[in-house]
């Protein structure tokens, strides 16, 4: 049995084919359109009972869709949100050679920055101007105000959304990638902590941690839980400020990634092997980090009822910053925001809100002030000397004689990787 009756190839080339469905009392004319430079067919109802009206309607639709395809559109119409739902699973499954944090970071950017304003729009109707408007002025969740982002952040957003468009092109939801030419914006670094506010924060944290164990009677389980959370956040901040690691890099650092380093004067420090967006590298920590790691090791071994030797034989692959069950802490962002608010150091002198990445920027400023060579600092932070110079060059002393507090040899310790913490 045929699914078509009264089939008619209007132009004789298969571009417009009218037909009716059988077994209908008043069948309306259907049309199958073959649009140049588009894959497949577009089959729709003309909504017309009269054939001449159906032909007229079909020709108008043919030219409308032809123009749409020529302009970069597609016959496979899907919303940006629908494409996002498909892409995020595909992106996770096909990007196994990079870190999970990198993949999830790009998905999060598209979901947070682009999806709220573009999610309901047909993806083939979104043009460069729509994307650039969303990319340049990101509307925050909390205060709903538009914030013009820096060039560096724009490039990060651009990279993420183009990964979605790679997928959209491969599925023929759009015919080409958007160009997204990024204009110039004033480059600004996140605010760091000046020495005065940094000293104020570190003094505050000492009492803030111990307050949970004070009061009448023995500390109960809730007190101990709060003490643990505060203790780990305190040491997270101290270590981040003395290594310059990115938040995502520190999250998955395990004890097995530590090794000993000794400077020219014989002062012991620690190398931390991190995996970040620029690949893997060895981060050379400030010597004081040895003391901070020793405190965490003592705390965690005691929490598990283990000796240090037992801990080193059984828990080396555990994240340094972990929950009681040994899984990594996902984020300290909210706890950090509350801490600096309570410590009255949430804003810099010029009124900029500090964020958890401000700790990394504090490291950069303090190291430059200590006359650390630019290229050594950039290598340790996993970034470019140009970026360091651009954002922090004004913190660099004029004295050309640099005595690096980062320069360390990569001499490895003997025995277990944590033997230098004994």
C-alpha positions as CSV (number, residue, x, y, z in Angstrom):
1,X,0.0,0.0,0.0
2,X,1.4,3.4,-1.0
3,X,1.9,6.1,1.6
4,X,1.5,8.8,-1.1
5,X,-1.2,9.6,-3.6
6,X,-1.3,12.3,-6.3
7,X,2.4,12.8,-6.1
8,X,3.7,15.6,-8.2
9,X,7.3,16.8,-8.8
10,X,6.6,20.5,-9.3
11,X,10.0,21.5,-10.8
12,X,11.0,18.2,-12.2
13,X,14.2,18.1,-10.2
14,X,12.9,16.7,-6.8
15,X,13.3,20.1,-5.1
16,X,9.5,20.5,-4.5
17,X,7.4,17.3,-4.4
18,X,3.7,17.6,-3.5
19,X,1.6,14.6,-2.4
20,X,-1.4,13.7,-0.3
21,X,-1.8,11.0,2.3
22,X,-4.3,8.2,1.4
23,X,-7.5,7.3,3.2
24,X,-8.3,10.8,4.4
25,X,-11.6,12.5,3.7
26,X,-10.2,15.9,3.0
27,X,-6.4,15.4,2.6
28,X,-4.3,18.5,2.7
29,X,-1.3,18.7,0.5
30,X,2.0,17.7,1.9
31,X,5.4,18.8,0.5
32,X,8.9,17.3,0.5
33,X,11.6,20.0,0.0
34,X,15.2,19.3,-1.0
35,X,17.1,22.4,-0.1
36,X,20.5,23.1,-1.8
37,X,23.6,22.5,0.4
38,X,21.4,20.9,3.1
39,X,21.4,17.2,4.1
40,X,18.2,15.3,3.8
41,X,14.7,16.5,3.2
42,X,12.2,18.8,4.9
43,X,8.8,17.2,4.9
44,X,5.9,19.4,6.2
45,X,2.2,20.0,5.6
46,X,1.3,23.0,3.4
47,X,-2.0,23.3,5.3
48,X,-3.8,23.8,1.9
49,X,-6.6,21.8,0.3
50,X,-6.3,23.6,-3.0
51,X,-3.3,22.4,-5.1
52,X,-2.5,25.8,-6.6
53,X,-2.3,27.3,-3.2
54,X,-0.2,24.4,-2.0
55,X,2.2,25.0,-4.9
56,X,2.5,28.7,-4.1
57,X,3.0,28.0,-0.3
58,X,5.7,25.4,-1.1
59,X,7.7,27.7,-3.4
60,X,7.7,30.4,-0.7
61,X,8.8,27.9,1.9
62,X,11.5,26.6,-0.5
63,X,13.0,30.1,-0.9
64,X,12.7,30.8,2.8
65,X,14.6,27.7,3.8
66,X,17.2,28.1,1.0
67,X,18.0,31.6,2.3
68,X,18.1,30.2,5.9
69,X,20.7,27.5,4.9
70,X,22.7,30.0,2.8
71,X,22.8,32.2,5.9
72,X,24.3,29.4,8.1
73,X,21.1,27.9,9.3
74,X,20.0,24.2,9.2
75,X,16.9,22.2,8.5
76,X,17.4,20.2,11.6
77,X,16.0,22.7,14.0
78,X,16.9,22.4,17.7
79,X,17.1,24.9,20.5
80,X,20.4,25.8,22.0
81,X,19.2,24.0,25.2
82,X,18.4,20.8,23.4
83,X,21.8,20.8,21.7
84,X,23.5,21.5,25.1
85,X,21.8,18.5,26.6
86,X,23.1,16.3,23.8
87,X,26.5,17.9,23.7
88,X,27.4,17.6,27.4
89,X,27.1,13.8,27.4
90,X,29.0,13.5,24.1
91,X,31.7,15.9,25.3
92,X,32.2,13.9,28.5
93,X,32.4,10.6,26.6
94,X,34.8,11.7,23.9
95,X,37.3,13.8,25.9
96,X,39.1,11.2,28.0
97,X,42.6,12.5,27.3
98,X,42.1,15.7,29.3
99,X,41.3,16.1,33.0
100,X,37.7,15.8,34.2
101,X,38.0,19.3,35.7
102,X,38.8,20.7,32.3
103,X,35.8,19.0,30.7
104,X,33.3,19.9,33.5
105,X,34.7,23.4,33.5
106,X,33.7,24.0,29.9
107,X,30.3,22.4,30.4
108,X,29.7,24.6,33.4
109,X,30.7,27.8,31.5
110,X,28.2,27.0,28.7
111,X,25.5,26.2,31.2
112,X,26.1,29.2,33.4
113,X,26.9,31.9,30.9
114,X,25.1,31.0,27.7
115,X,22.2,28.7,28.5
116,X,20.1,31.2,30.6
117,X,19.7,33.7,27.8
118,X,20.0,31.4,24.7
119,X,18.6,28.1,25.8
120,X,15.1,28.5,24.3
121,X,16.3,29.9,21.0
122,X,16.7,27.8,17.8
123,X,20.4,27.3,17.6
124,X,20.5,28.1,13.9
125,X,18.9,31.5,14.5
126,X,21.6,32.5,17.0
127,X,24.1,34.8,15.3
128,X,27.6,36.1,16.3
129,X,26.1,39.2,17.9
130,X,23.8,37.2,20.2
131,X,26.7,35.1,21.4
132,X,29.1,38.0,21.8
133,X,26.5,40.0,23.8
134,X,26.2,37.1,26.2
135,X,29.9,36.4,26.3
136,X,31.1,40.0,26.9
137,X,28.5,40.9,29.5
138,X,27.8,38.0,31.8
139,X,24.9,38.3,34.1
140,X,25.7,36.9,37.6
141,X,23.3,34.6,39.4
142,X,23.2,36.4,42.7
143,X,22.7,40.1,42.0
144,X,21.5,39.7,38.4
145,X,23.7,42.6,37.3
146,X,25.7,42.5,34.1
147,X,29.4,42.4,34.5
148,X,31.8,43.1,31.7
149,X,34.4,40.4,31.7
150,X,38.1,40.6,30.9
151,X,39.6,39.6,27.6
152,X,41.1,36.5,29.2
153,X,37.7,35.4,30.6
154,X,36.1,36.2,27.2
155,X,38.6,33.8,25.5
156,X,37.8,31.1,28.1
157,X,34.0,31.5,27.4
158,X,34.6,31.6,23.7
159,X,36.6,28.3,23.8
160,X,33.9,26.6,25.8
161,X,30.9,27.6,23.6
162,X,32.8,26.7,20.4
163,X,33.2,23.2,21.7
164,X,29.3,23.0,21.7
165,X,29.3,24.4,18.2
166,X,31.8,21.8,17.0
167,X,29.2,19.2,18.0
168,X,26.3,21.2,16.4
169,X,28.2,21.4,13.1
170,X,28.9,17.7,13.1
171,X,25.2,17.0,13.6
172,X,24.3,19.5,11.0
173,X,22.2,21.6,13.4
174,X,24.2,24.6,12.1
175,X,26.3,24.7,8.9
176,X,29.3,26.6,10.3
177,X,31.1,27.7,13.4
178,X,30.5,31.2,14.6
179,X,33.6,33.5,14.3
180,X,33.2,35.2,17.7
181,X,35.9,37.9,17.2
182,X,36.8,39.1,20.7
183,X,37.2,42.8,21.1
184,X,39.4,44.6,23.5
185,X,38.5,45.0,27.1
186,X,40.6,46.3,30.0
187,X,42.6,43.5,31.5
188,X,42.2,43.3,35.2
189,X,43.4,40.7,37.7
190,X,41.3,39.5,40.6
191,X,42.1,41.4,43.7
192,X,44.8,40.0,45.9
193,X,45.3,40.4,49.7
194,X,47.7,43.1,50.7
195,X,50.1,42.4,53.5
196,X,47.9,44.2,56.1
197,X,44.7,42.3,55.2
198,X,46.6,39.0,54.8
199,X,48.0,39.3,58.3
200,X,44.5,40.2,59.5
201,X,43.0,37.1,57.9
202,X,45.7,34.7,59.2
203,X,45.4,36.1,62.7
204,X,41.6,35.7,62.6
205,X,41.8,32.1,61.3
206,X,43.8,31.0,64.3
207,X,41.1,31.9,66.8
208,X,38.3,31.0,64.4
209,X,39.5,27.4,64.2
210,X,40.0,27.0,67.9
211,X,36.7,28.6,68.9
212,X,34.9,25.4,68.0
213,X,36.7,23.5,70.8
214,X,36.0,26.1,73.5
215,X,33.1,26.3,75.9
216,X,31.6,24.2,78.6
217,X,32.1,20.5,78.7
218,X,33.8,18.3,76.1
219,X,33.4,19.1,72.4
220,X,30.5,17.2,70.9
221,X,30.3,15.7,67.5
222,X,29.0,18.9,65.9
223,X,31.9,20.9,67.4
224,X,34.4,18.4,66.1
225,X,32.9,18.5,62.6
226,X,33.0,22.3,62.5
227,X,36.6,22.2,63.8
228,X,37.6,19.8,61.1
229,X,36.0,22.0,58.4
230,X,37.7,25.1,59.6
231,X,41.0,23.4,60.2
232,X,41.1,22.1,56.6
233,X,40.0,25.4,55.1
234,X,42.6,27.3,57.1
235,X,45.4,25.0,55.8
236,X,44.0,25.0,52.3
237,X,44.3,28.8,52.2
238,X,47.8,28.8,53.7
239,X,49.0,26.2,51.2
240,X,47.4,27.8,48.2
241,X,49.0,31.2,49.2
242,X,52.4,29.5,49.4
243,X,52.2,27.5,46.2
244,X,50.2,29.5,43.7
245,X,48.2,26.4,42.6
246,X,44.9,26.8,40.9
247,X,41.8,25.7,42.8
248,X,41.1,22.8,40.4
249,X,44.7,21.7,40.6
250,X,44.8,21.4,44.3
251,X,41.5,19.5,44.5
252,X,42.9,16.2,43.4
253,X,46.4,16.4,44.8
254,X,47.1,13.2,46.7
255,X,49.9,12.5,49.2
256,X,51.6,10.4,46.6
257,X,52.2,13.5,44.5
258,X,54.5,15.1,47.1
259,X,58.3,14.9,47.0
260,X,61.1,16.6,48.8
261,X,62.9,19.7,47.5
262,X,65.9,21.4,49.0
263,X,67.1,24.9,48.2
264,X,70.7,26.1,47.9
265,X,70.9,26.7,51.6
266,X,69.7,23.2,52.5
267,X,66.3,24.3,53.6
268,X,63.7,21.6,53.0
269,X,60.6,22.2,51.0
270,X,58.2,20.2,48.9
271,X,57.4,19.6,45.3
272,X,53.7,19.1,44.4
273,X,52.9,17.3,41.1
274,X,49.7,18.9,39.7
275,X,47.6,18.3,36.6
276,X,46.0,21.5,35.4
277,X,44.7,23.2,32.3
278,X,48.2,23.7,31.0
279,X,49.1,20.1,31.6
280,X,51.2,18.5,34.3
281,X,54.0,20.4,36.2
282,X,55.9,20.4,39.4
283,X,55.0,23.2,41.8
284,X,57.7,24.2,44.1
285,X,56.2,25.3,47.4
286,X,57.5,27.7,49.9
287,X,59.4,26.0,52.8
288,X,56.6,26.8,55.3
289,X,54.3,24.4,53.4
290,X,56.2,21.5,55.0
291,X,54.9,22.6,58.4
292,X,51.3,22.9,57.0
293,X,51.4,19.5,55.5
294,X,52.8,18.0,58.7
295,X,49.8,19.4,60.6
296,X,47.3,17.9,58.1
297,X,49.1,14.5,58.2
298,X,49.0,14.5,62.0
299,X,45.3,15.4,62.0
300,X,44.3,12.9,59.4
301,X,46.3,10.0,60.8
302,X,44.8,10.7,64.3
303,X,41.3,10.9,62.8
304,X,41.8,7.4,61.3
305,X,43.5,6.1,64.4
306,X,46.7,5.3,62.5
307,X,50.3,5.9,63.0
308,X,52.1,7.9,60.4
309,X,53.8,4.8,59.1
310,X,50.4,3.0,58.8
311,X,49.0,6.1,57.0
312,X,51.9,6.1,54.5
313,X,51.4,2.5,53.7
314,X,47.7,2.6,53.2
315,X,46.4,6.1,52.4
316,X,49.0,7.6,49.9
317,X,46.4,7.9,47.1
318,X,44.0,9.8,49.3
319,X,43.5,13.5,48.4
320,X,45.2,15.9,50.9
321,X,42.0,17.9,51.2
322,X,39.5,15.2,51.8
323,X,36.2,14.6,53.6
324,X,36.2,12.2,56.6
325,X,35.4,9.3,54.2
326,X,38.5,10.1,52.1
327,X,36.8,11.6,49.1
328,X,38.0,15.0,47.8
329,X,36.3,18.2,49.0
330,X,34.5,19.6,46.0
331,X,34.7,23.3,46.7
332,X,35.7,25.7,49.5
333,X,34.1,28.7,47.7
334,X,31.1,29.3,50.0
335,X,33.1,28.7,53.2
336,X,35.9,31.0,52.0
337,X,33.4,33.7,51.2
338,X,31.9,33.5,54.6
339,X,35.3,33.4,56.3
340,X,36.6,36.6,54.6
341,X,33.4,38.4,55.3
342,X,33.6,37.5,59.0
343,X,37.2,38.5,59.1
344,X,36.3,41.8,57.5
345,X,38.7,41.4,54.5
346,X,36.1,40.6,51.8
347,X,37.0,43.7,49.8
348,X,40.2,45.2,48.6
349,X,41.1,48.8,49.2
350,X,39.6,49.8,45.8
351,X,36.3,48.1,46.6
352,X,36.7,44.9,44.6
353,X,35.2,41.7,46.0
354,X,37.8,39.1,46.8
355,X,37.2,35.5,45.7
356,X,39.0,32.2,46.4
357,X,41.2,32.8,43.4
358,X,42.5,35.9,45.1
359,X,44.7,33.6,47.2
360,X,46.6,32.5,44.0
361,X,46.9,36.2,43.0
362,X,48.2,36.9,46.5
363,X,51.0,34.3,45.9
364,X,52.0,36.0,42.7
365,X,52.2,39.5,44.2
366,X,54.1,38.3,47.3
367,X,56.6,36.4,45.2
368,X,57.2,39.4,42.9
369,X,57.6,41.6,45.9
370,X,60.2,39.1,47.2
371,X,62.1,39.5,43.9
372,X,61.3,36.2,42.4
373,X,62.4,36.0,38.7
374,X,59.5,36.5,36.3
375,X,60.0,33.4,34.2
376,X,60.5,31.1,37.2
377,X,57.3,32.4,38.8
378,X,55.4,31.9,35.6
379,X,56.7,28.3,35.3
380,X,55.8,27.6,38.9
381,X,52.2,29.0,38.4
382,X,51.7,27.2,35.1
383,X,51.1,30.5,33.2
384,X,53.0,32.8,30.9
385,X,55.5,35.5,31.8
386,X,53.5,37.9,29.7
387,X,50.4,37.4,31.8
388,X,52.4,37.8,35.0
389,X,54.0,41.0,33.7
390,X,50.6,42.3,32.4
391,X,48.7,41.8,35.6
392,X,51.4,42.1,38.3
393,X,54.4,43.8,36.8
394,X,53.7,47.0,38.9
395,X,54.4,44.9,42.0
396,X,57.9,44.0,40.7
397,X,60.8,45.9,42.4
398,X,63.0,48.0,40.3
399,X,66.0,46.2,41.7
400,X,67.3,44.0,38.8
401,X,69.1,41.7,41.2
402,X,66.7,38.9,41.9
403,X,67.1,36.5,44.8
404,X,64.5,33.9,44.1
405,X,62.4,32.4,46.9
406,X,61.0,30.0,44.4
407,X,64.2,28.6,43.0
408,X,64.7,25.2,44.4
409,X,66.5,22.0,43.2
410,X,64.4,19.0,42.4
411,X,66.4,16.7,44.6
412,X,64.1,13.9,45.7
413,X,64.0,12.5,49.2
414,X,65.0,9.0,50.0
415,X,62.5,6.4,51.3
416,X,58.8,7.1,51.2
417,X,57.5,10.3,49.6
418,X,56.4,11.6,53.0
419,X,59.5,10.6,54.9
420,X,60.6,14.3,55.1
421,X,57.4,15.0,57.1
422,X,58.3,12.5,59.8
